[in-house]
């Protein structure tokens, strides 16, 4: 069980670390990015508007899921402890994703 959870976690971490591919017309490579004080990247569009790239919450989802599973497993001390692990992982994943996505503000 531990080996399968570790393998799934490592596979998910590997997939999230793959760099974003350029669009078909190469517009991503032509953008001139700047950073805000809190580390958010932004750029000036062709229409004169300012756009920003916010995190999508994947890292928070993974870290929150693992932490929630560990906490849920330690709280559920009766029997198999599968229910506590699964509920803790689901709650931690949702909480971690919400925290990461909510921390970014473009200004």
Backbone atoms as SQL, in Angstrom:
CREATE TABLE atoms (id INTEGER PRIMARY KEY, chain TEXT, resi INTEGER, resn TEXT, atom TEXT, x REAL, y REAL, z REAL);
INSERT INTO atoms VALUES
  (1, 'A', 1, 'UNK', 'N', 0.826, -1.190, 0.000),
  (2, 'A', 1, 'UNK', 'CA', 0.000, 0.000, 0.000),
  (3, 'A', 1, 'UNK', 'C', 0.873, 1.257, 0.000),
  (4, 'A', 2, 'UNK', 'N', 1.896, 1.261, 0.824),
  (5, 'A', 2, 'UNK', 'CA', 2.761, 2.433, 0.901),
  (6, 'A', 2, 'UNK', 'C', 3.512, 2.653, -0.412),
  (7, 'A', 3, 'UNK', 'N', 3.954, 1.548, -1.017),
  (8, 'A', 3, 'UNK', 'CA', 4.692, 1.673, -2.275),
  (9, 'A', 3, 'UNK', 'C', 3.804, 2.213, -3.390),
  (10, 'A', 4, 'UNK', 'N', 2.543, 1.808, -3.424),
  (11, 'A', 4, 'UNK', 'CA', 1.649, 2.297, -4.475),
  (12, 'A', 4, 'UNK', 'C', 1.317, 3.769, -4.276),
  (13, 'A', 5, 'UNK', 'N', 1.115, 4.195, -3.016),
  (14, 'A', 5, 'UNK', 'CA', 0.862, 5.608, -2.740),
  (15, 'A', 5, 'UNK', 'C', 2.089, 6.441, -3.101),
  (16, 'A', 6, 'UNK', 'N', 3.262, 5.954, -2.757),
  (17, 'A', 6, 'UNK', 'CA', 4.496, 6.662, -3.089),
  (18, 'A', 6, 'UNK', 'C', 4.681, 6.756, -4.602),
  (19, 'A', 7, 'UNK', 'N', 4.369, 5.674, -5.321),
  (20, 'A', 7, 'UNK', 'CA', 4.510, 5.684, -6.778),
  (21, 'A', 7, 'UNK', 'C', 3.540, 6.660, -7.422),
  (22, 'A', 8, 'UNK', 'N', 2.314, 6.710, -6.943),
  (23, 'A', 8, 'UNK', 'CA', 1.324, 7.652, -7.487),
  (24, 'A', 8, 'UNK', 'C', 1.737, 9.087, -7.202),
  (25, 'A', 9, 'UNK', 'N', 2.221, 9.348, -5.999),
  (26, 'A', 9, 'UNK', 'CA', 2.660, 10.696, -5.644),
  (27, 'A', 9, 'UNK', 'C', 3.841, 11.139, -6.499),
  (28, 'A', 10, 'UNK', 'N', 4.801, 10.260, -6.705),
  (29, 'A', 10, 'UNK', 'CA', 5.967, 10.614, -7.517),
  (30, 'A', 10, 'UNK', 'C', 5.570, 10.834, -8.980),
  (31, 'A', 11, 'UNK', 'N', 4.637, 10.032, -9.492),
  (32, 'A', 11, 'UNK', 'CA', 4.188, 10.216, -10.871),
  (33, 'A', 11, 'UNK', 'C', 3.473, 11.545, -11.029),
  (34, 'A', 12, 'UNK', 'N', 2.651, 11.912, -10.059),
  (35, 'A', 12, 'UNK', 'CA', 1.939, 13.187, -10.128),
  (36, 'A', 12, 'UNK', 'C', 2.913, 14.360, -10.022),
  (37, 'A', 13, 'UNK', 'N', 3.921, 14.237, -9.171),
  (38, 'A', 13, 'UNK', 'CA', 4.909, 15.305, -9.037),
  (39, 'A', 13, 'UNK', 'C', 5.723, 15.457, -10.317),
  (40, 'A', 14, 'UNK', 'N', 5.998, 14.358, -10.982),
  (41, 'A', 14, 'UNK', 'CA', 6.759, 14.413, -12.228),
  (42, 'A', 14, 'UNK', 'C', 5.944, 15.081, -13.323),
  (43, 'A', 15, 'UNK', 'N', 4.655, 14.765, -13.386),
  (44, 'A', 15, 'UNK', 'CA', 3.807, 15.346, -14.424),
  (45, 'A', 15, 'UNK', 'C', 3.604, 16.839, -14.233),
  (46, 'A', 16, 'UNK', 'N', 3.563, 17.315, -12.988),
  (47, 'A', 16, 'UNK', 'CA', 3.363, 18.740, -12.763),
  (48, 'A', 16, 'UNK', 'C', 4.631, 19.544, -12.991),
  (49, 'A', 17, 'UNK', 'N', 5.794, 18.893, -13.036),
  (50, 'A', 17, 'UNK', 'CA', 7.030, 19.637, -13.225),
  (51, 'A', 17, 'UNK', 'C', 7.420, 19.772, -14.696),
  (52, 'A', 18, 'UNK', 'N', 6.623, 19.232, -15.603),
  (53, 'A', 18, 'UNK', 'CA', 6.907, 19.354, -17.036),
  (54, 'A', 18, 'UNK', 'C', 6.633, 20.789, -17.463),
  (55, 'A', 19, 'UNK', 'N', 7.551, 21.464, -18.146),
  (56, 'A', 19, 'UNK', 'CA', 7.321, 22.855, -18.541),
  (57, 'A', 19, 'UNK', 'C', 6.196, 22.964, -19.557),
  (58, 'A', 20, 'UNK', 'N', 5.537, 24.105, -19.536),
  (59, 'A', 20, 'UNK', 'CA', 4.431, 24.344, -20.468),
  (60, 'A', 20, 'UNK', 'C', 4.970, 24.467, -21.890),
  (61, 'A', 21, 'UNK', 'N', 4.274, 23.853, -22.798),
  (62, 'A', 21, 'UNK', 'CA', 4.682, 23.900, -24.197),
  (63, 'A', 21, 'UNK', 'C', 4.194, 25.201, -24.835),
  (64, 'A', 22, 'UNK', 'N', 4.908, 25.674, -25.832),
  (65, 'A', 22, 'UNK', 'CA', 4.530, 26.910, -26.512),
  (66, 'A', 22, 'UNK', 'C', 3.305, 26.675, -27.370),
  (67, 'A', 23, 'UNK', 'N', 2.539, 27.740, -27.583),
  (68, 'A', 23, 'UNK', 'CA', 1.383, 27.661, -28.463),
  (69, 'A', 23, 'UNK', 'C', 1.839, 27.367, -29.886),
  (70, 'A', 24, 'UNK', 'N', 0.905, 27.022, -30.746),
  (71, 'A', 24, 'UNK', 'CA', 1.246, 26.711, -32.125),
  (72, 'A', 24, 'UNK', 'C', 1.876, 27.907, -32.845),
  (73, 'A', 25, 'UNK', 'N', 1.430, 29.104, -32.501),
  (74, 'A', 25, 'UNK', 'CA', 1.990, 30.282, -33.165),
  (75, 'A', 25, 'UNK', 'C', 3.186, 30.861, -32.412),
  (76, 'A', 26, 'UNK', 'N', 3.587, 30.255, -31.315),
  (77, 'A', 26, 'UNK', 'CA', 4.783, 30.699, -30.593),
  (78, 'A', 26, 'UNK', 'C', 4.569, 31.944, -29.766),
  (79, 'A', 27, 'UNK', 'N', 3.330, 32.304, -29.444),
  (80, 'A', 27, 'UNK', 'CA', 3.072, 33.563, -28.755),
  (81, 'A', 27, 'UNK', 'C', 3.596, 33.567, -27.328),
  (82, 'A', 28, 'UNK', 'N', 3.700, 32.412, -26.686),
  (83, 'A', 28, 'UNK', 'CA', 4.207, 32.394, -25.315),
  (84, 'A', 28, 'UNK', 'C', 5.672, 32.789, -25.258),
  (85, 'A', 29, 'UNK', 'N', 6.435, 32.408, -26.244),
  (86, 'A', 29, 'UNK', 'CA', 7.855, 32.727, -26.201),
  (87, 'A', 29, 'UNK', 'C', 8.113, 34.201, -26.509),
  (88, 'A', 30, 'UNK', 'N', 7.152, 34.882, -27.109),
  (89, 'A', 30, 'UNK', 'CA', 7.327, 36.287, -27.450),
  (90, 'A', 30, 'UNK', 'C', 6.896, 37.228, -26.338),
  (91, 'A', 31, 'UNK', 'N', 6.251, 36.714, -25.310),
  (92, 'A', 31, 'UNK', 'CA', 5.773, 37.564, -24.227),
  (93, 'A', 31, 'UNK', 'C', 6.930, 38.070, -23.389),
  (94, 'A', 32, 'UNK', 'N', 6.819, 39.302, -22.946),
  (95, 'A', 32, 'UNK', 'CA', 7.805, 39.895, -22.055),
  (96, 'A', 32, 'UNK', 'C', 7.208, 39.896, -20.651),
  (97, 'A', 33, 'UNK', 'N', 7.632, 38.959, -19.827),
  (98, 'A', 33, 'UNK', 'CA', 7.073, 38.815, -18.491),
  (99, 'A', 33, 'UNK', 'C', 7.763, 39.739, -17.502),
  (100, 'A', 34, 'UNK', 'N', 6.985, 40.282, -16.586),
  (101, 'A', 34, 'UNK', 'CA', 7.486, 40.959, -15.404),
  (102, 'A', 34, 'UNK', 'C', 6.901, 40.237, -14.200),
  (103, 'A', 35, 'UNK', 'N', 7.409, 40.556, -13.006),
  (104, 'A', 35, 'UNK', 'CA', 6.904, 39.920, -11.781),
  (105, 'A', 35, 'UNK', 'C', 6.425, 40.979, -10.807),
  (106, 'A', 36, 'UNK', 'N', 5.337, 40.651, -10.097),
  (107, 'A', 36, 'UNK', 'CA', 4.846, 41.522, -9.044),
  (108, 'A', 36, 'UNK', 'C', 5.659, 41.281, -7.780),
  (109, 'A', 37, 'UNK', 'N', 5.325, 42.009, -6.713),
  (110, 'A', 37, 'UNK', 'CA', 6.036, 41.839, -5.449),
  (111, 'A', 37, 'UNK', 'C', 5.831, 40.452, -4.850),
  (112, 'A', 38, 'UNK', 'N', 4.649, 39.849, -5.097),
  (113, 'A', 38, 'UNK', 'CA', 4.388, 38.522, -4.539),
  (114, 'A', 38, 'UNK', 'C', 4.746, 37.396, -5.503),
  (115, 'A', 39, 'UNK', 'N', 5.472, 37.672, -6.590),
  (116, 'A', 39, 'UNK', 'CA', 6.005, 36.649, -7.470),
  (117, 'A', 39, 'UNK', 'C', 5.122, 36.233, -8.627),
  (118, 'A', 40, 'UNK', 'N', 4.002, 36.903, -8.841),
  (119, 'A', 40, 'UNK', 'CA', 3.097, 36.555, -9.931),
  (120, 'A', 40, 'UNK', 'C', 3.632, 37.163, -11.223),
  (121, 'A', 41, 'UNK', 'N', 3.670, 36.339, -12.286),
  (122, 'A', 41, 'UNK', 'CA', 4.131, 36.838, -13.584),
  (123, 'A', 41, 'UNK', 'C', 2.986, 37.529, -14.310),
  (124, 'A', 42, 'UNK', 'N', 3.290, 38.644, -14.967),
  (125, 'A', 42, 'UNK', 'CA', 2.286, 39.335, -15.762),
  (126, 'A', 42, 'UNK', 'C', 2.925, 39.856, -17.030),
  (127, 'A', 43, 'UNK', 'N', 2.097, 40.176, -18.034),
  (128, 'A', 43, 'UNK', 'CA', 2.577, 40.669, -19.307),
  (129, 'A', 43, 'UNK', 'C', 1.553, 41.605, -19.920),
  (130, 'A', 44, 'UNK', 'N', 2.001, 42.410, -20.840),
  (131, 'A', 44, 'UNK', 'CA', 1.156, 43.355, -21.566),
  (132, 'A', 44, 'UNK', 'C', 0.677, 42.681, -22.846),
  (133, 'A', 45, 'UNK', 'N', -0.637, 42.588, -23.037),
  (134, 'A', 45, 'UNK', 'CA', -1.192, 41.958, -24.223),
  (135, 'A', 45, 'UNK', 'C', -1.147, 42.893, -25.430),
  (136, 'A', 46, 'UNK', 'N', -1.442, 42.334, -26.602),
  (137, 'A', 46, 'UNK', 'CA', -1.455, 43.139, -27.824),
  (138, 'A', 46, 'UNK', 'C', -2.551, 44.191, -27.800),
  (139, 'A', 47, 'UNK', 'N', -3.595, 43.960, -27.021),
  (140, 'A', 47, 'UNK', 'CA', -4.694, 44.906, -26.920),
  (141, 'A', 47, 'UNK', 'C', -4.452, 45.984, -25.866),
  (142, 'A', 48, 'UNK', 'N', -3.287, 45.975, -25.215),
  (143, 'A', 48, 'UNK', 'CA', -2.948, 46.980, -24.222),
  (144, 'A', 48, 'UNK', 'C', -3.328, 46.599, -22.805),
  (145, 'A', 49, 'UNK', 'N', -4.050, 45.507, -22.632),
  (146, 'A', 49, 'UNK', 'CA', -4.452, 45.069, -21.304),
  (147, 'A', 49, 'UNK', 'C', -3.324, 44.291, -20.637),
  (148, 'A', 50, 'UNK', 'N', -3.324, 44.280, -19.304),
  (149, 'A', 50, 'UNK', 'CA', -2.338, 43.542, -18.537),
  (150, 'A', 50, 'UNK', 'C', -2.937, 42.202, -18.125),
  (151, 'A', 51, 'UNK', 'N', -2.218, 41.121, -18.379),
  (152, 'A', 51, 'UNK', 'CA', -2.653, 39.778, -18.039),
  (153, 'A', 51, 'UNK', 'C', -1.671, 39.190, -17.042),
  (154, 'A', 52, 'UNK', 'N', -2.149, 38.242, -16.233),
  (155, 'A', 52, 'UNK', 'CA', -1.246, 37.622, -15.277),
  (156, 'A', 52, 'UNK', 'C', -1.426, 36.119, -15.277),
  (157, 'A', 53, 'UNK', 'N', -0.394, 35.426, -14.818),
  (158, 'A', 53, 'UNK', 'CA', -0.400, 33.964, -14.745),
  (159, 'A', 53, 'UNK', 'C', -0.453, 33.570, -13.287),
  (160, 'A', 54, 'UNK', 'N', -1.611, 33.055, -12.872),
  (161, 'A', 54, 'UNK', 'CA', -1.799, 32.624, -11.497),
  (162, 'A', 54, 'UNK', 'C', -1.525, 31.125, -11.385),
  (163, 'A', 55, 'UNK', 'N', -1.112, 30.666, -10.217),
  (164, 'A', 55, 'UNK', 'CA', -0.937, 29.223, -10.046),
  (165, 'A', 55, 'UNK', 'C', -2.292, 28.523, -10.093),
  (166, 'A', 56, 'UNK', 'N', -2.320, 27.304, -10.611),
  (167, 'A', 56, 'UNK', 'CA', -3.576, 26.580, -10.737),
  (168, 'A', 56, 'UNK', 'C', -3.896, 25.725, -9.523),
  (169, 'A', 57, 'UNK', 'N', -3.025, 25.640, -8.566),
  (170, 'A', 57, 'UNK', 'CA', -3.310, 24.928, -7.328),
  (171, 'A', 57, 'UNK', 'C', -2.878, 23.481, -7.303),
  (172, 'A', 58, 'UNK', 'N', -2.163, 23.019, -8.305),
  (173, 'A', 58, 'UNK', 'CA', -1.784, 21.603, -8.362),
  (174, 'A', 58, 'UNK', 'C', -0.812, 21.239, -7.243),
  (175, 'A', 59, 'UNK', 'N', 0.159, 22.059, -6.988),
  (176, 'A', 59, 'UNK', 'CA', 1.137, 21.762, -5.941),
  (177, 'A', 59, 'UNK', 'C', 0.468, 21.729, -4.575),
  (178, 'A', 60, 'UNK', 'N', -0.396, 22.691, -4.315),
  (179, 'A', 60, 'UNK', 'CA', -1.137, 22.695, -3.055),
  (180, 'A', 60, 'UNK', 'C', -2.033, 21.484, -2.913),
  (181, 'A', 61, 'UNK', 'N', -2.611, 21.056, -4.024),
  (182, 'A', 61, 'UNK', 'CA', -3.469, 19.866, -4.022),
  (183, 'A', 61, 'UNK', 'C', -2.681, 18.634, -3.617),
  (184, 'A', 62, 'UNK', 'N', -1.501, 18.453, -4.207),
  (185, 'A', 62, 'UNK', 'CA', -0.682, 17.273, -3.900),
  (186, 'A', 62, 'UNK', 'C', -0.150, 17.295, -2.473),
  (187, 'A', 63, 'UNK', 'N', 0.401, 18.412, -2.061),
  (188, 'A', 63, 'UNK', 'CA', 0.969, 18.500, -0.717),
  (189, 'A', 63, 'UNK', 'C', -0.132, 18.404, 0.334),
  (190, 'A', 64, 'UNK', 'N', -1.255, 19.067, 0.089),
  (191, 'A', 64, 'UNK', 'CA', -2.377, 18.994, 1.016),
  (192, 'A', 64, 'UNK', 'C', -2.952, 17.596, 1.115),
  (193, 'A', 65, 'UNK', 'N', -3.002, 16.875, -0.006),
  (194, 'A', 65, 'UNK', 'CA', -3.511, 15.509, 0.009),
  (195, 'A', 65, 'UNK', 'C', -2.642, 14.579, 0.819),
  (196, 'A', 66, 'UNK', 'N', -1.339, 14.692, 0.657),
  (197, 'A', 66, 'UNK', 'CA', -0.417, 13.841, 1.413),
  (198, 'A', 66, 'UNK', 'C', -0.475, 14.184, 2.897),
  (199, 'A', 67, 'UNK', 'N', -0.443, 15.472, 3.216),
  (200, 'A', 67, 'UNK', 'CA', -0.494, 15.881, 4.620),
  (201, 'A', 67, 'UNK', 'C', -1.831, 15.493, 5.253),
  (202, 'A', 68, 'UNK', 'N', -2.922, 15.676, 4.509),
  (203, 'A', 68, 'UNK', 'CA', -4.231, 15.300, 5.028),
  (204, 'A', 68, 'UNK', 'C', -4.361, 13.807, 5.258),
  (205, 'A', 69, 'UNK', 'N', -3.774, 13.008, 4.367),
  (206, 'A', 69, 'UNK', 'CA', -3.810, 11.553, 4.550),
  (207, 'A', 69, 'UNK', 'C', -3.060, 11.143, 5.812),
  (208, 'A', 70, 'UNK', 'N', -1.929, 11.759, 6.057),
  (209, 'A', 70, 'UNK', 'CA', -1.163, 11.434, 7.263),
  (210, 'A', 70, 'UNK', 'C', -1.909, 11.849, 8.528),
  (211, 'A', 71, 'UNK', 'N', -2.511, 13.031, 8.494),
  (212, 'A', 71, 'UNK', 'CA', -3.271, 13.486, 9.665),
  (213, 'A', 71, 'UNK', 'C', -4.512, 12.617, 9.863),
  (214, 'A', 72, 'UNK', 'N', -5.223, 12.316, 8.786),
  (215, 'A', 72, 'UNK', 'CA', -6.408, 11.476, 8.890),
  (216, 'A', 72, 'UNK', 'C', -6.088, 10.092, 9.400),
  (217, 'A', 73, 'UNK', 'N', -4.974, 9.559, 8.988),
  (218, 'A', 73, 'UNK', 'CA', -4.564, 8.225, 9.455),
  (219, 'A', 73, 'UNK', 'C', -4.207, 8.246, 10.938),
  (220, 'A', 74, 'UNK', 'N', -3.596, 9.314, 11.395),
  (221, 'A', 74, 'UNK', 'CA', -3.229, 9.379, 12.811),
  (222, 'A', 74, 'UNK', 'C', -4.445, 9.643, 13.696),
  (223, 'A', 75, 'UNK', 'N', -5.462, 10.322, 13.181),
  (224, 'A', 75, 'UNK', 'CA', -6.665, 10.583, 13.974),
  (225, 'A', 75, 'UNK', 'C', -7.531, 9.327, 14.075),
  (226, 'A', 76, 'UNK', 'N', -7.692, 8.604, 12.959),
  (227, 'A', 76, 'UNK', 'CA', -8.526, 7.402, 12.923),
  (228, 'A', 76, 'UNK', 'C', -7.727, 6.232, 13.483),
  (229, 'A', 77, 'UNK', 'N', -7.975, 5.889, 14.744),
  (230, 'A', 77, 'UNK', 'CA', -7.188, 4.844, 15.396),
  (231, 'A', 77, 'UNK', 'C', -7.929, 3.517, 15.506),
  (232, 'A', 78, 'UNK', 'N', -9.135, 3.415, 14.948),
  (233, 'A', 78, 'UNK', 'CA', -9.924, 2.191, 15.095),
  (234, 'A', 78, 'UNK', 'C', -9.869, 1.367, 13.821),
  (235, 'A', 79, 'UNK', 'N', -9.508, 0.116, 13.938),
  (236, 'A', 79, 'UNK', 'CA', -9.597, -0.827, 12.831),
  (237, 'A', 79, 'UNK', 'C', -8.619, -0.563, 11.701),
  (238, 'A', 80, 'UNK', 'N', -9.139, -0.556, 10.493),
  (239, 'A', 80, 'UNK', 'CA', -8.321, -0.513, 9.273),
  (240, 'A', 80, 'UNK', 'C', -7.694, 0.854, 9.002),
  (241, 'A', 81, 'UNK', 'N', -8.306, 1.922, 9.415),
  (242, 'A', 81, 'UNK', 'CA', -7.856, 3.305, 9.242),
  (243, 'A', 81, 'UNK', 'C', -7.883, 3.786, 7.796),
  (244, 'A', 82, 'UNK', 'N', -8.504, 3.030, 6.899),
  (245, 'A', 82, 'UNK', 'CA', -8.594, 3.444, 5.504),
  (246, 'A', 82, 'UNK', 'C', -9.514, 4.645, 5.338),
  (247, 'A', 83, 'UNK', 'N', -10.635, 4.629, 6.052),
  (248, 'A', 83, 'UNK', 'CA', -11.599, 5.724, 5.940),
  (249, 'A', 83, 'UNK', 'C', -10.976, 7.047, 6.378),
  (250, 'A', 84, 'UNK', 'N', -10.261, 7.033, 7.486),
  (251, 'A', 84, 'UNK', 'CA', -9.612, 8.256, 7.965),
  (252, 'A', 84, 'UNK', 'C', -8.561, 8.762, 6.993),
  (253, 'A', 85, 'UNK', 'N', -7.829, 7.840, 6.397),
  (254, 'A', 85, 'UNK', 'CA', -6.794, 8.215, 5.438),
  (255, 'A', 85, 'UNK', 'C', -7.412, 8.854, 4.196),
  (256, 'A', 86, 'UNK', 'N', -8.466, 8.222, 3.669),
  (257, 'A', 86, 'UNK', 'CA', -9.108, 8.757, 2.458),
  (258, 'A', 86, 'UNK', 'C', -9.790, 10.091, 2.714),
  (259, 'A', 87, 'UNK', 'N', -10.517, 10.199, 3.828),
  (260, 'A', 87, 'UNK', 'CA', -11.176, 11.469, 4.141),
  (261, 'A', 87, 'UNK', 'C', -10.158, 12.575, 4.416),
  (262, 'A', 88, 'UNK', 'N', -9.087, 12.243, 5.114),
  (263, 'A', 88, 'UNK', 'CA', -8.038, 13.230, 5.364),
  (264, 'A', 88, 'UNK', 'C', -7.356, 13.676, 4.084),
  (265, 'A', 89, 'UNK', 'N', -7.119, 12.737, 3.166),
  (266, 'A', 89, 'UNK', 'CA', -6.489, 13.090, 1.892),
  (267, 'A', 89, 'UNK', 'C', -7.389, 13.995, 1.067),
  (268, 'A', 90, 'UNK', 'N', -8.685, 13.686, 1.020),
  (269, 'A', 90, 'UNK', 'CA', -9.620, 14.515, 0.249),
  (270, 'A', 90, 'UNK', 'C', -9.726, 15.913, 0.845),
  (271, 'A', 91, 'UNK', 'N', -9.878, 15.995, 2.158),
  (272, 'A', 91, 'UNK', 'CA', -9.983, 17.306, 2.804),
  (273, 'A', 91, 'UNK', 'C', -8.704, 18.114, 2.681),
  (274, 'A', 92, 'UNK', 'N', -7.573, 17.469, 2.869),
  (275, 'A', 92, 'UNK', 'CA', -6.288, 18.167, 2.747),
  (276, 'A', 92, 'UNK', 'C', -6.021, 18.643, 1.337),
  (277, 'A', 93, 'UNK', 'N', -6.414, 17.845, 0.338),
  (278, 'A', 93, 'UNK', 'CA', -6.210, 18.241, -1.056),
  (279, 'A', 93, 'UNK', 'C', -7.049, 19.462, -1.399),
  (280, 'A', 94, 'UNK', 'N', -8.304, 19.456, -0.981),
  (281, 'A', 94, 'UNK', 'CA', -9.161, 20.612, -1.256),
  (282, 'A', 94, 'UNK', 'C', -8.663, 21.862, -0.538),
  (283, 'A', 95, 'UNK', 'N', -8.244, 21.710, 0.699),
  (284, 'A', 95, 'UNK', 'CA', -7.739, 22.846, 1.466),
  (285, 'A', 95, 'UNK', 'C', -6.434, 23.372, 0.873),
  (286, 'A', 96, 'UNK', 'N', -5.517, 22.487, 0.506),
  (287, 'A', 96, 'UNK', 'CA', -4.249, 22.920, -0.087),
  (288, 'A', 96, 'UNK', 'C', -4.434, 23.634, -1.410),
  (289, 'A', 97, 'UNK', 'N', -5.353, 23.143, -2.237),
  (290, 'A', 97, 'UNK', 'CA', -5.633, 23.787, -3.533),
  (291, 'A', 97, 'UNK', 'C', -6.234, 25.175, -3.323),
  (292, 'A', 98, 'UNK', 'N', -7.171, 25.285, -2.394),
  (293, 'A', 98, 'UNK', 'CA', -7.803, 26.582, -2.121),
  (294, 'A', 98, 'UNK', 'C', -6.802, 27.593, -1.584),
  (295, 'A', 99, 'UNK', 'N', -5.894, 27.147, -0.744),
  (296, 'A', 99, 'UNK', 'CA', -4.896, 28.056, -0.190),
  (297, 'A', 99, 'UNK', 'C', -3.960, 28.545, -1.289),
  (298, 'A', 100, 'UNK', 'N', -3.495, 27.648, -2.140),
  (299, 'A', 100, 'UNK', 'CA', -2.556, 28.062, -3.184),
  (300, 'A', 100, 'UNK', 'C', -3.228, 28.977, -4.208),
  (301, 'A', 101, 'UNK', 'N', -4.425, 28.657, -4.627),
  (302, 'A', 101, 'UNK', 'CA', -5.110, 29.477, -5.633),
  (303, 'A', 101, 'UNK', 'C', -5.537, 30.827, -5.066),
  (304, 'A', 102, 'UNK', 'N', -5.860, 30.872, -3.798),
  (305, 'A', 102, 'UNK', 'CA', -6.332, 32.115, -3.191),
  (306, 'A', 102, 'UNK', 'C', -5.216, 33.072, -2.818),
  (307, 'A', 103, 'UNK', 'N', -3.988, 32.598, -2.778),
  (308, 'A', 103, 'UNK', 'CA', -2.873, 33.452, -2.350),
  (309, 'A', 103, 'UNK', 'C', -2.368, 34.366, -3.453),
  (310, 'A', 104, 'UNK', 'N', -2.773, 34.132, -4.700),
  (311, 'A', 104, 'UNK', 'CA', -2.257, 34.916, -5.819),
  (312, 'A', 104, 'UNK', 'C', -3.252, 35.998, -6.214),
  (313, 'A', 105, 'UNK', 'N', -2.777, 37.226, -6.261),
  (314, 'A', 105, 'UNK', 'CA', -3.602, 38.342, -6.716),
  (315, 'A', 105, 'UNK', 'C', -2.808, 39.151, -7.728),
  (316, 'A', 106, 'UNK', 'N', -3.416, 39.411, -8.842),
  (317, 'A', 106, 'UNK', 'CA', -2.768, 40.237, -9.857),
  (318, 'A', 106, 'UNK', 'C', -3.164, 41.686, -9.617),
  (319, 'A', 107, 'UNK', 'N', -2.205, 42.562, -9.708),
  (320, 'A', 107, 'UNK', 'CA', -2.503, 43.984, -9.512),
  (321, 'A', 107, 'UNK', 'C', -1.865, 44.790, -10.584);
